[in-house]
Amino acid sequence: MPKHLVLQLAVTTAGALIGLTAVSSTAEAAVPPLSHPRIVAHFDRPAGQVAESVIVRPNGSADVGLILSRQVAHVTLGGRVEVLATMPLPADGGVNTPGPGSAAVTGIERTGDGSLYFLYSAGDASLTGLWKLRPGGKPERVAALPAASFLNGLARDDRTGDFYITDSTQGRVWRVGSHGGTATLWAAGEDFAPTHFFGANGVKVHNGAVWVSNLDRGTILRIPQTEKGTAGPHQVMASGLDSVDDFAFTGRGDQLLAALNIPSEVVLITPGKANRIVLDESDGLQNTTALAVDGETVYVASGALTTGGDANLLTAHLGHHD
């Protein structure tokens, strides 16, 4: 999230209630391979509902991390928002959280047993880290991370169960084992660092590598996973992406969709071809934050952090065009 979102993130949301307005459709404005964009849930932005991450359940419903209200929530197939957990504020109210100065729930992942894993940054050594939420249970921290970190993106390696975590203010990628424990610094360097606010942001594990976006630098990096599990030499796979946040692979090789926050766009990036805007404000996007691809359905979260408009969850059909 760009620097001029900081003031928006400082809005007090303690005690805010979660609400949901009527689900609505948008006009057909998407560009192939996306079609039939439809807003499936409206979040209550004034109450702090800002979706920063999205993960899809087997039945097509979704779980989200709500950054301002410090909550993990479930969006039902009918568009209803159900709060699963609310994280406690640190003693200072979160003002010492690096970057935005506001405690925040960000990246989210889900394992086969239905457990949710998510990131919480609070500028507090007793709270900042990777958390686990079992179905019907209460959040428990499974890995502590430095209080000086703003943890942002979370990705799970399906082969090993390891988690990869981006640290946007420190410009790092951390790795945590499948059952939690000690976090290990996995990758760092200039290409991961911020230039003025946030560096390493979105993260995905794909085809033997960890891919990371850098919001300030407008890039997406590919870091190979060596046989020993360490980080190999990284390379820049895409650049010139204004305030790139999260991204997701389409299932067609290294083709991916990237969320551009300030332009409120989703861009299709296909190796060897020009980037193409496939969703924008006319489809209902407002400060695009997160993406997930589930088969032929794309899920897109908008935070409306600077627009002050509609924070929502949108779906679109992913066709076979390239």
Phi and psi restraints in degrees (value plus and minus 20) as a CYANA .aco file:
   2 PRO   PHI     -88.3   -48.3
   2 PRO   PSI     144.8   184.8
   3 LYS   PHI     -78.8   -38.8
   3 LYS   PSI     -57.9   -17.9
   4 HIS   PHI     -97.9   -57.9
   4 HIS   PSI     -10.4    29.6
   5 LEU   PHI    -112.1   -72.1
   5 LEU   PSI     -26.9    13.1
   6 VAL   PHI     -77.8   -37.8
   6 VAL   PSI     -66.4   -26.4
   7 LEU   PHI     -82.7   -42.7
   7 LEU   PSI     -55.5   -15.5
   8 GLN   PHI     -84.7   -44.7
   8 GLN   PSI     -57.6   -17.6
   9 LEU   PHI     -91.7   -51.7
   9 LEU   PSI     -38.3     1.7
  10 ALA   PHI    -102.1   -62.1
  10 ALA   PSI     -23.0    17.0
  11 VAL   PHI     -81.1   -41.1
  11 VAL   PSI     113.8   153.8
  12 THR   PHI     -93.3   -53.3
  12 THR   PSI     107.8   147.8
  13 THR   PHI    -146.7  -106.7
  13 THR   PSI     -10.6    29.4
  14 ALA   PHI     -78.4   -38.4
  14 ALA   PSI     110.9   150.9
  15 GLY   PHI      59.9    99.9
  15 GLY   PSI     -14.4    25.6
  16 ALA   PHI     -87.2   -47.2
  16 ALA   PSI     124.7   164.7
  17 LEU   PHI    -118.0   -78.0
  17 LEU   PSI     125.0   165.0
  18 ILE   PHI    -104.8   -64.8
  18 ILE   PSI     113.7   153.7
  19 GLY   PHI    -156.6  -116.6
  19 GLY   PSI     147.0   187.0
  20 LEU   PHI    -166.1  -126.1
  20 LEU   PSI     109.2   149.2
  21 THR   PHI    -114.8   -74.8
  21 THR   PSI    -197.4  -157.4
  22 ALA   PHI     -86.0   -46.0
  22 ALA   PSI     121.8   161.8
  23 VAL   PHI     -91.9   -51.9
  23 VAL   PSI     121.3   161.3
  24 SER   PHI    -158.8  -118.8
  24 SER   PSI     142.2   182.2
  25 SER   PHI    -120.8   -80.8
  25 SER   PSI     140.8   180.8
  26 THR   PHI    -133.8   -93.8
  26 THR   PSI     143.9   183.9
  27 ALA   PHI     -88.0   -48.0
  27 ALA   PSI     132.7   172.7
  28 GLU   PHI     -91.6   -51.6
  28 GLU   PSI      83.1   123.1
  29 ALA   PHI    -154.9  -114.9
  29 ALA   PSI     -25.1    14.9
  30 ALA   PHI     -85.4   -45.4
  30 ALA   PSI     136.0   176.0
  31 VAL   PHI    -128.7   -88.7
  31 VAL   PSI     115.7   155.7
  32 PRO   PHI     -72.0   -32.0
  32 PRO   PSI     122.3   162.3
  33 PRO   PHI    -105.1   -65.1
  33 PRO   PSI     -12.6    27.4
  34 LEU   PHI    -114.4   -74.4
  34 LEU   PSI     125.3   165.3
  35 SER   PHI    -173.1  -133.1
  35 SER   PSI     150.4   190.4
  36 HIS   PHI      31.1    71.1
  36 HIS   PSI      33.3    73.3
  37 PRO   PHI     -87.1   -47.1
  37 PRO   PSI     119.3   159.3
  38 ARG   PHI    -169.7  -129.7
  38 ARG   PSI     108.6   148.6
  39 ILE   PHI     -97.9   -57.9
  39 ILE   PSI     101.2   141.2
  40 VAL   PHI    -125.0   -85.0
  40 VAL   PSI     -31.5     8.5
  41 ALA   PHI    -176.5  -136.5
  41 ALA   PSI     119.0   159.0
  42 HIS   PHI    -128.6   -88.6
  42 HIS   PSI     106.0   146.0
  43 PHE   PHI    -112.0   -72.0
  43 PHE   PSI     134.9   174.9
  44 ASP   PHI    -107.0   -67.0
  44 ASP   PSI      66.8   106.8
  45 ARG   PHI     -78.6   -38.6
  45 ARG   PSI     -64.2   -24.2
  46 PRO   PHI     -80.5   -40.5
  46 PRO   PSI     -45.6    -5.6
  47 ALA   PHI    -109.0   -69.0
  47 ALA   PSI     -15.5    24.5
  48 GLY   PHI      77.4   117.4
  48 GLY   PSI     -10.5    29.5
  49 GLN   PHI     -99.1   -59.1
  49 GLN   PSI      77.9   117.9
  50 VAL   PHI    -147.8  -107.8
  50 VAL   PSI      86.2   126.2
  51 ALA   PHI     -95.4   -55.4
  51 ALA   PSI     100.2   140.2
  52 GLU   PHI    -125.9   -85.9
  52 GLU   PSI     -31.9     8.1
  53 SER   PHI    -174.8  -134.8
  53 SER   PSI     137.6   177.6
  54 VAL   PHI    -168.0  -128.0
  54 VAL   PSI     117.4   157.4
  55 ILE   PHI    -155.2  -115.2
  55 ILE   PSI     121.4   161.4
  56 VAL   PHI    -119.2   -79.2
  56 VAL   PSI     114.9   154.9
  57 ARG   PHI    -103.2   -63.2
  57 ARG   PSI     142.8   182.8
  58 PRO   PHI     -76.5   -36.5
  58 PRO   PSI     -48.3    -8.3
  59 ASN   PHI    -107.6   -67.6
  59 ASN   PSI     -18.4    21.6
  60 GLY   PHI      74.3   114.3
  60 GLY   PSI     -27.1    12.9
  61 SER   PHI     -97.6   -57.6
  61 SER   PSI     155.8   195.8
  62 ALA   PHI    -157.6  -117.6
  62 ALA   PSI     133.5   173.5
  63 ASP   PHI    -134.4   -94.4
  63 ASP   PSI     123.2   163.2
  64 VAL   PHI    -155.1  -115.1
  64 VAL   PSI     132.6   172.6
  65 GLY   PHI    -119.7   -79.7
  65 GLY   PSI     104.2   144.2
  66 LEU   PHI    -121.7   -81.7
  66 LEU   PSI      86.6   126.6
  67 ILE   PHI     -86.5   -46.5
  67 ILE   PSI     -66.0   -26.0
  68 LEU   PHI     -96.0   -56.0
  68 LEU   PSI     -56.4   -16.4
  69 SER   PHI    -110.2   -70.2
  69 SER   PSI     -18.4    21.6
  70 ARG   PHI      38.3    78.3
  70 ARG   PSI      23.0    63.0
  71 GLN   PHI    -147.3  -107.3
  71 GLN   PSI     133.4   173.4
  72 VAL   PHI    -126.8   -86.8
  72 VAL   PSI     109.9   149.9
  73 ALA   PHI    -156.0  -116.0
  73 ALA   PSI     138.1   178.1
  74 HIS   PHI    -132.9   -92.9
  74 HIS   PSI     112.3   152.3
  75 VAL   PHI    -124.7   -84.7
  75 VAL   PSI      93.0   133.0
  76 THR   PHI     -91.5   -51.5
  76 THR   PSI     149.6   189.6
  77 LEU   PHI     -80.7   -40.7
  77 LEU   PSI     -45.1    -5.1
  78 GLY   PHI    -108.7   -68.7
  78 GLY   PSI     -17.5    22.5
  79 GLY   PHI      68.3   108.3
  79 GLY   PSI     -11.0    29.0
  80 ARG   PHI    -102.9   -62.9
  80 ARG   PSI     119.0   159.0
  81 VAL   PHI    -120.3   -80.3
  81 VAL   PSI     101.6   141.6
  82 GLU   PHI    -137.3   -97.3
  82 GLU   PSI      98.8   138.8
  83 VAL   PHI     -95.0   -55.0
  83 VAL   PSI     106.0   146.0
  84 LEU   PHI    -117.2   -77.2
  84 LEU   PSI     -49.9    -9.9
  85 ALA   PHI    -183.1  -143.1
  85 ALA   PSI     127.2   167.2
  86 THR   PHI    -143.4  -103.4
  86 THR   PSI     106.0   146.0
  87 MET   PHI    -101.7   -61.7
  87 MET   PSI     124.6   164.6
  88 PRO   PHI     -93.8   -53.8
  88 PRO   PSI     128.2   168.2
  89 LEU   PHI     -98.5   -58.5
  89 LEU   PSI     126.0   166.0
  90 PRO   PHI     -90.4   -50.4
  90 PRO   PSI     151.7   191.7
  91 ALA   PHI     -78.9   -38.9
  91 ALA   PSI     -51.8   -11.8
  92 ASP   PHI    -107.7   -67.7
  92 ASP   PSI     -13.9    26.1
  93 GLY   PHI      59.4    99.4
  93 GLY   PSI     -18.9    21.1
  94 GLY   PHI      77.4   117.4
  94 GLY   PSI     -17.1    22.9
  95 VAL   PHI     -86.2   -46.2
  95 VAL   PSI     -38.8     1.2
  96 ASN   PHI    -115.1   -75.1
  96 ASN   PSI      -8.8    31.2
  97 THR   PHI     -85.3   -45.3
  97 THR   PSI     106.0   146.0
  98 PRO   PHI     -77.1   -37.1
  98 PRO   PSI     125.0   165.0
  99 GLY   PHI      63.5   103.5
  99 GLY   PSI    -115.4   -75.4
 100 PRO   PHI     -96.1   -56.1
 100 PRO   PSI     -37.7     2.3
 101 GLY   PHI      50.9    90.9
 101 GLY   PSI       8.5    48.5
 102 SER   PHI    -169.6  -129.6
 102 SER   PSI     108.0   148.0
 103 ALA   PHI     -77.6   -37.6
 103 ALA   PSI     120.6   160.6
 104 ALA   PHI    -166.5  -126.5
 104 ALA   PSI     115.5   155.5
 105 VAL   PHI    -112.1   -72.1
 105 VAL   PSI     110.0   150.0
 106 THR   PHI    -145.9  -105.9
 106 THR   PSI    -127.8   -87.8
 107 GLY   PHI     -79.9   -39.9
 107 GLY   PSI     131.3   171.3
 108 ILE   PHI    -162.1  -122.1
 108 ILE   PSI     124.5   164.5
 109 GLU   PHI    -160.9  -120.9
 109 GLU   PSI     143.9   183.9
 110 ARG   PHI    -157.4  -117.4
 110 ARG   PSI     118.0   158.0
 111 THR   PHI    -125.0   -85.0
 111 THR   PSI     150.2   190.2
 112 GLY   PHI     -80.7   -40.7
 112 GLY   PSI     -45.1    -5.1
 113 ASP   PHI    -104.5   -64.5
 113 ASP   PSI     -14.8    25.2
 114 GLY   PHI      69.8   109.8
 114 GLY   PSI     -20.6    19.4
 115 SER   PHI     -93.1   -53.1
 115 SER   PSI     121.0   161.0
 116 LEU   PHI    -124.2   -84.2
 116 LEU   PSI     117.2   157.2
 117 TYR   PHI    -135.1   -95.1
 117 TYR   PSI     116.3   156.3
 118 PHE   PHI    -168.8  -128.8
 118 PHE   PSI     144.6   184.6
 119 LEU   PHI    -124.3   -84.3
 119 LEU   PSI     121.1   161.1
 120 TYR   PHI    -154.2  -114.2
 120 TYR   PSI     106.0   146.0
 121 SER   PHI    -136.7   -96.7
 121 SER   PSI     107.5   147.5
 122 ALA   PHI    -159.7  -119.7
 122 ALA   PSI     -14.0    26.0
 123 GLY   PHI      43.9    83.9
 123 GLY   PSI       5.7    45.7
 124 ASP   PHI    -157.7  -117.7
 124 ASP   PSI     106.4   146.4
 125 ALA   PHI     -84.3   -44.3
 125 ALA   PSI     -43.0    -3.0
 126 SER   PHI    -106.8   -66.8
 126 SER   PSI     -27.8    12.2
 127 LEU   PHI    -142.0  -102.0
 127 LEU   PSI     -53.6   -13.6
 128 THR   PHI     -88.8   -48.8
 128 THR   PSI     110.4   150.4
 129 GLY   PHI     136.2   176.2
 129 GLY   PSI    -184.3  -144.3
 130 LEU   PHI    -115.3   -75.3
 130 LEU   PSI     108.4   148.4
 131 TRP   PHI    -137.6   -97.6
 131 TRP   PSI     133.9   173.9
 132 LYS   PHI    -142.4  -102.4
 132 LYS   PSI     118.8   158.8
 133 LEU   PHI    -149.3  -109.3
 133 LEU   PSI      87.5   127.5
 134 ARG   PHI     -97.7   -57.7
 134 ARG   PSI     133.1   173.1
 135 PRO   PHI     -73.7   -33.7
 135 PRO   PSI     104.1   144.1
 136 GLY   PHI      56.5    96.5
 136 GLY   PSI     -17.2    22.8
 137 GLY   PHI    -122.7   -82.7
 137 GLY   PSI    -185.1  -145.1
 138 LYS   PHI    -136.0   -96.0
 138 LYS   PSI     132.5   172.5
 139 PRO   PHI     -82.2   -42.2
 139 PRO   PSI     120.8   160.8
 140 GLU   PHI    -156.0  -116.0
 140 GLU   PSI     116.0   156.0
 141 ARG   PHI     -98.2   -58.2
 141 ARG   PSI     109.3   149.3
 142 VAL   PHI    -129.0   -89.0
 142 VAL   PSI     -33.6     6.4
 143 ALA   PHI    -172.9  -132.9
 143 ALA   PSI     106.2   146.2
 144 ALA   PHI    -105.6   -65.6
 144 ALA   PSI     122.6   162.6
 145 LEU   PHI    -150.0  -110.0
 145 LEU   PSI     141.8   181.8
 146 PRO   PHI     -77.9   -37.9
 146 PRO   PSI     119.6   159.6
 147 ALA   PHI     -83.5   -43.5
 147 ALA   PSI     -41.1    -1.1
 148 ALA   PHI     -99.9   -59.9
 148 ALA   PSI     -17.0    23.0
 149 SER   PHI    -117.8   -77.8
 149 SER   PSI     126.1   166.1
 150 PHE   PHI    -129.7   -89.7
 150 PHE   PSI      83.2   123.2
 151 LEU   PHI     -98.2   -58.2
 151 LEU   PSI     114.4   154.4
 152 ASN   PHI    -146.8  -106.8
 152 ASN   PSI     -92.3   -52.3
 153 GLY   PHI    -113.1   -73.1
 153 GLY   PSI     126.8   166.8
 154 LEU   PHI    -154.0  -114.0
 154 LEU   PSI     109.4   149.4
 155 ALA   PHI    -158.5  -118.5
 155 ALA   PSI     123.9   163.9
 156 ARG   PHI    -131.9   -91.9
 156 ARG   PSI     113.9   153.9
 157 ASP   PHI    -104.5   -64.5
 157 ASP   PSI      91.7   131.7
 158 ASP   PHI     -83.8   -43.8
 158 ASP   PSI     -43.7    -3.7
 159 ARG   PHI     -95.3   -55.3
 159 ARG   PSI     -61.5   -21.5
 160 THR   PHI    -128.8   -88.8
 160 THR   PSI     -40.1    -0.1
 161 GLY   PHI      64.0   104.0
 161 GLY   PSI     -23.7    16.3
 162 ASP   PHI     -87.3   -47.3
 162 ASP   PSI     130.9   170.9
 163 PHE   PHI    -127.8   -87.8
 163 PHE   PSI     120.4   160.4
 164 TYR   PHI    -135.7   -95.7
 164 TYR   PSI     113.0   153.0
 165 ILE   PHI    -149.2  -109.2
 165 ILE   PSI     108.3   148.3
 166 THR   PHI    -111.8   -71.8
 166 THR   PSI     122.3   162.3
 167 ASP   PHI    -134.5   -94.5
 167 ASP   PSI      84.5   124.5
 168 SER   PHI     -93.5   -53.5
 168 SER   PSI     -51.4   -11.4
 169 THR   PHI    -106.3   -66.3
 169 THR   PSI     -51.1   -11.1
 170 GLN   PHI    -112.8   -72.8
 170 GLN   PSI     -31.9     8.1
 171 GLY   PHI      47.0    87.0
 171 GLY   PSI      30.3    70.3
 172 ARG   PHI    -153.3  -113.3
 172 ARG   PSI     141.3   181.3
 173 VAL   PHI    -142.6  -102.6
 173 VAL   PSI     103.6   143.6
 174 TRP   PHI    -123.2   -83.2
 174 TRP   PSI     132.7   172.7
 175 ARG   PHI    -142.9  -102.9
 175 ARG   PSI     116.5   156.5
 176 VAL   PHI    -148.3  -108.3
 176 VAL   PSI     117.7   157.7
 177 GLY   PHI     -83.7   -43.7
 177 GLY   PSI     147.3   187.3
 178 SER   PHI     -82.0   -42.0
 178 SER   PSI     -44.8    -4.8
 179 HIS   PHI    -128.3   -88.3
 179 HIS   PSI      -5.9    34.1
 180 GLY   PHI      70.1   110.1
 180 GLY   PSI    -174.7  -134.7
 181 GLY   PHI      83.8   123.8
 181 GLY   PSI    -171.2  -131.2
 182 THR   PHI     -95.3   -55.3
 182 THR   PSI     111.9   151.9
 183 ALA   PHI    -100.4   -60.4
 183 ALA   PSI     117.0   157.0
 184 THR   PHI    -133.0   -93.0
 184 THR   PSI     112.6   152.6
 185 LEU   PHI     -87.5   -47.5
 185 LEU   PSI     101.4   141.4
 186 TRP   PHI    -125.2   -85.2
 186 TRP   PSI     -59.0   -19.0
 187 ALA   PHI    -172.1  -132.1
 187 ALA   PSI     126.8   166.8
 188 ALA   PHI    -182.1  -142.1
 188 ALA   PSI     154.2   194.2
 189 GLY   PHI     117.0   157.0
 189 GLY   PSI     157.8   197.8
 190 GLU   PHI     -78.0   -38.0
 190 GLU   PSI     -60.9   -20.9
 191 ASP   PHI     -88.4   -48.4
 191 ASP   PSI     -35.8     4.2
 192 PHE   PHI    -116.9   -76.9
 192 PHE   PSI     -34.7     5.3
 193 ALA   PHI    -101.3   -61.3
 193 ALA   PSI     134.4   174.4
 194 PRO   PHI     -94.8   -54.8
 194 PRO   PSI     138.8   178.8
 195 THR   PHI    -121.5   -81.5
 195 THR   PSI     -47.5    -7.5
 196 HIS   PHI    -169.2  -129.2
 196 HIS   PSI     -40.0     0.0
 197 PHE   PHI    -164.3  -124.3
 197 PHE   PSI     -94.6   -54.6
 198 PHE   PHI    -140.5  -100.5
 198 PHE   PSI     113.2   153.2
 199 GLY   PHI    -121.1   -81.1
 199 GLY   PSI    -134.7   -94.7
 200 ALA   PHI     -68.9   -28.9
 200 ALA   PSI     109.2   149.2
 201 ASN   PHI    -151.8  -111.8
 201 ASN   PSI    -109.2   -69.2
 202 GLY   PHI     -93.6   -53.6
 202 GLY   PSI     135.6   175.6
 203 VAL   PHI    -170.4  -130.4
 203 VAL   PSI     120.0   160.0
 204 LYS   PHI    -162.0  -122.0
 204 LYS   PSI     129.1   169.1
 205 VAL   PHI    -122.2   -82.2
 205 VAL   PSI     104.4   144.4
 206 HIS   PHI    -172.5  -132.5
 206 HIS   PSI     102.7   142.7
 207 ASN   PHI      32.9    72.9
 207 ASN   PSI      31.9    71.9
 208 GLY   PHI      55.9    95.9
 208 GLY   PSI      -0.5    39.5
 209 ALA   PHI    -170.1  -130.1
 209 ALA   PSI     139.0   179.0
 210 VAL   PHI    -124.0   -84.0
 210 VAL   PSI     106.8   146.8
 211 TRP   PHI    -127.3   -87.3
 211 TRP   PSI     117.0   157.0
 212 VAL   PHI    -157.1  -117.1
 212 VAL   PSI     114.4   154.4
 213 SER   PHI    -114.0   -74.0
 213 SER   PSI     131.2   171.2
 214 ASN   PHI    -141.2  -101.2
 214 ASN   PSI      91.1   131.1
 215 LEU   PHI     -82.2   -42.2
 215 LEU   PSI     -69.6   -29.6
 216 ASP   PHI     -84.5   -44.5
 216 ASP   PSI     -59.5   -19.5
 217 ARG   PHI    -108.3   -68.3
 217 ARG   PSI     -30.9     9.1
 218 GLY   PHI      46.8    86.8
 218 GLY   PSI      16.5    56.5
 219 THR   PHI    -145.9  -105.9
 219 THR   PSI     142.5   182.5
 220 ILE   PHI    -146.9  -106.9
 220 ILE   PSI     106.3   146.3
 221 LEU   PHI    -126.8   -86.8
 221 LEU   PSI     130.3   170.3
 222 ARG   PHI    -137.0   -97.0
 222 ARG   PSI     103.4   143.4
 223 ILE   PHI    -138.2   -98.2
 223 ILE   PSI      88.7   128.7
 224 PRO   PHI     -83.0   -43.0
 224 PRO   PSI     126.2   166.2
 225 GLN   PHI    -114.6   -74.6
 225 GLN   PSI      99.1   139.1
 226 THR   PHI     -96.5   -56.5
 226 THR   PSI     151.2   191.2
 227 GLU   PHI     -81.3   -41.3
 227 GLU   PSI     -46.8    -6.8
 228 LYS   PHI    -105.3   -65.3
 228 LYS   PSI     -24.1    15.9
 229 GLY   PHI      68.2   108.2
 229 GLY   PSI     -18.0    22.0
 230 THR   PHI    -104.5   -64.5
 230 THR   PSI     151.8   191.8
 231 ALA   PHI    -105.2   -65.2
 231 ALA   PSI     107.2   147.2
 232 GLY   PHI    -104.8   -64.8
 232 GLY   PSI    -199.7  -159.7
 233 PRO   PHI     -81.2   -41.2
 233 PRO   PSI     109.7   149.7
 234 HIS   PHI    -110.4   -70.4
 234 HIS   PSI     141.3   181.3
 235 GLN   PHI    -159.5  -119.5
 235 GLN   PSI     130.8   170.8
 236 VAL   PHI    -101.7   -61.7
 236 VAL   PSI     100.2   140.2
 237 MET   PHI    -117.6   -77.6
 237 MET   PSI     -43.6    -3.6
 238 ALA   PHI    -172.2  -132.2
 238 ALA   PSI     128.0   168.0
 239 SER   PHI    -165.9  -125.9
 239 SER   PSI     154.8   194.8
 240 GLY   PHI      51.2    91.2
 240 GLY   PSI       5.6    45.6
 241 LEU   PHI    -120.4   -80.4
 241 LEU   PSI      82.0   122.0
 242 ASP   PHI     -80.3   -40.3
 242 ASP   PSI      96.5   136.5
 243 SER   PHI      28.8    68.8
 243 SER   PSI      30.2    70.2
 244 VAL   PHI     -86.6   -46.6
 244 VAL   PSI     111.1   151.1
 245 ASP   PHI    -128.3   -88.3
 245 ASP   PSI    -129.8   -89.8
 246 ASP   PHI    -104.6   -64.6
 246 ASP   PSI     149.8   189.8
 247 PHE   PHI    -175.5  -135.5
 247 PHE   PSI     145.8   185.8
 248 ALA   PHI    -171.8  -131.8
 248 ALA   PSI     124.0   164.0
 249 PHE   PHI    -102.8   -62.8
 249 PHE   PSI     125.3   165.3
 250 THR   PHI    -105.0   -65.0
 250 THR   PSI     -31.7     8.3
 251 GLY   PHI      76.8   116.8
 251 GLY   PSI     -16.2    23.8
 252 ARG   PHI    -136.2   -96.2
 252 ARG   PSI      60.8   100.8
 253 GLY   PHI      43.1    83.1
 253 GLY   PSI    -152.2  -112.2
 254 ASP   PHI    -114.0   -74.0
 254 ASP   PSI      -9.0    31.0
 255 GLN   PHI     -86.0   -46.0
 255 GLN   PSI     118.2   158.2
 256 LEU   PHI    -165.3  -125.3
 256 LEU   PSI     143.2   183.2
 257 LEU   PHI    -130.8   -90.8
 257 LEU   PSI     112.8   152.8
 258 ALA   PHI    -140.4  -100.4
 258 ALA   PSI     117.2   157.2
 259 ALA   PHI    -110.4   -70.4
 259 ALA   PSI     100.1   140.1
 260 LEU   PHI    -121.9   -81.9
 260 LEU   PSI      95.1   135.1
 261 ASN   PHI     -87.0   -47.0
 261 ASN   PSI     -82.9   -42.9
 262 ILE   PHI     -86.1   -46.1
 262 ILE   PSI     -61.3   -21.3
 263 PRO   PHI     -89.7   -49.7
 263 PRO   PSI     -32.3     7.7
 264 SER   PHI      37.3    77.3
 264 SER   PSI      36.4    76.4
 265 GLU   PHI    -155.7  -115.7
 265 GLU   PSI     137.6   177.6
 266 VAL   PHI    -137.6   -97.6
 266 VAL   PSI     108.7   148.7
 267 VAL   PHI    -133.6   -93.6
 267 VAL   PSI     115.1   155.1
 268 LEU   PHI    -109.9   -69.9
 268 LEU   PSI     103.9   143.9
 269 ILE   PHI    -136.2   -96.2
 269 ILE   PSI      92.3   132.3
 270 THR   PHI    -137.1   -97.1
 270 THR   PSI     103.1   143.1
 271 PRO   PHI     -72.3   -32.3
 271 PRO   PSI     110.9   150.9
 272 GLY   PHI      64.7   104.7
 272 GLY   PSI     -19.8    20.2
 273 LYS   PHI    -148.5  -108.5
 273 LYS   PSI     141.5   181.5
 274 ALA   PHI     -90.1   -50.1
 274 ALA   PSI     124.0   164.0
 275 ASN   PHI     -83.9   -43.9
 275 ASN   PSI     128.4   168.4
 276 ARG   PHI    -155.8  -115.8
 276 ARG   PSI     108.7   148.7
 277 ILE   PHI     -95.2   -55.2
 277 ILE   PSI     103.1   143.1
 278 VAL   PHI    -133.7   -93.7
 278 VAL   PSI     -36.8     3.2
 279 LEU   PHI    -163.1  -123.1
 279 LEU   PSI     125.6   165.6
 280 ASP   PHI    -170.3  -130.3
 280 ASP   PSI    -182.7  -142.7
 281 GLU   PHI     -79.7   -39.7
 281 GLU   PSI     -51.2   -11.2
 282 SER   PHI     -86.2   -46.2
 282 SER   PSI     -37.2     2.8
 283 ASP   PHI    -111.5   -71.5
 283 ASP   PSI     -26.9    13.1
 284 GLY   PHI      90.5   130.5
 284 GLY   PSI     -13.9    26.1
 285 LEU   PHI     -97.0   -57.0
 285 LEU   PSI     117.7   157.7
 286 GLN   PHI    -163.6  -123.6
 286 GLN   PSI      83.8   123.8
 287 ASN   PHI      37.4    77.4
 287 ASN   PSI      53.2    93.2
 288 THR   PHI     -82.3   -42.3
 288 THR   PSI     108.1   148.1
 289 THR   PHI    -135.8   -95.8
 289 THR   PSI     -58.1   -18.1
 290 ALA   PHI    -166.1  -126.1
 290 ALA   PSI     133.6   173.6
 291 LEU   PHI    -157.7  -117.7
 291 LEU   PSI     127.8   167.8
 292 ALA   PHI    -166.8  -126.8
 292 ALA   PSI     122.9   162.9
 293 VAL   PHI    -138.3   -98.3
 293 VAL   PSI     105.5   145.5
 294 ASP   PHI    -147.2  -107.2
 294 ASP   PSI      76.2   116.2
 295 GLY   PHI      43.9    83.9
 295 GLY   PSI    -136.1   -96.1
 296 GLU   PHI    -120.6   -80.6
 296 GLU   PSI      -6.1    33.9
 297 THR   PHI    -137.3   -97.3
 297 THR   PSI     111.7   151.7
 298 VAL   PHI    -127.7   -87.7
 298 VAL   PSI     111.8   151.8
 299 TYR   PHI    -128.0   -88.0
 299 TYR   PSI     110.4   150.4
 300 VAL   PHI    -150.7  -110.7
 300 VAL   PSI     105.8   145.8
 301 ALA   PHI    -122.7   -82.7
 301 ALA   PSI     118.4   158.4
 302 SER   PHI    -139.2   -99.2
 302 SER   PSI     116.7   156.7
 303 GLY   PHI    -120.0   -80.0
 303 GLY   PSI     -37.8     2.2
 304 ALA   PHI      31.0    71.0
 304 ALA   PSI      20.7    60.7
 305 LEU   PHI     -90.9   -50.9
 305 LEU   PSI     -59.0   -19.0
 306 THR   PHI    -127.2   -87.2
 306 THR   PSI     -43.7    -3.7
 307 THR   PHI     -95.0   -55.0
 307 THR   PSI     -46.8    -6.8
 308 GLY   PHI      49.4    89.4
 308 GLY   PSI      -4.8    35.2
 309 GLY   PHI    -122.6   -82.6
 309 GLY   PSI    -147.5  -107.5
 310 ASP   PHI    -113.3   -73.3
 310 ASP   PSI      91.7   131.7
 311 ALA   PHI    -104.0   -64.0
 311 ALA   PSI     104.2   144.2
 312 ASN   PHI    -169.4  -129.4
 312 ASN   PSI     153.1   193.1
 313 LEU   PHI    -140.4  -100.4
 313 LEU   PSI     105.6   145.6
 314 LEU   PHI    -138.9   -98.9
 314 LEU   PSI     127.3   167.3
 315 THR   PHI    -140.8  -100.8
 315 THR   PSI     133.6   173.6
 316 ALA   PHI    -165.8  -125.8
 316 ALA   PSI     134.7   174.7
 317 HIS   PHI    -105.0   -65.0
 317 HIS   PSI     113.6   153.6
 318 LEU   PHI    -120.1   -80.1
 318 LEU   PSI      89.6   129.6
 319 GLY   PHI    -107.0   -67.0
 319 GLY   PSI    -183.9  -143.9
 320 HIS   PHI    -125.1   -85.1
 320 HIS   PSI     -12.2    27.8
 321 HIS   PHI     -91.4   -51.4
 321 HIS   PSI     139.2   179.2
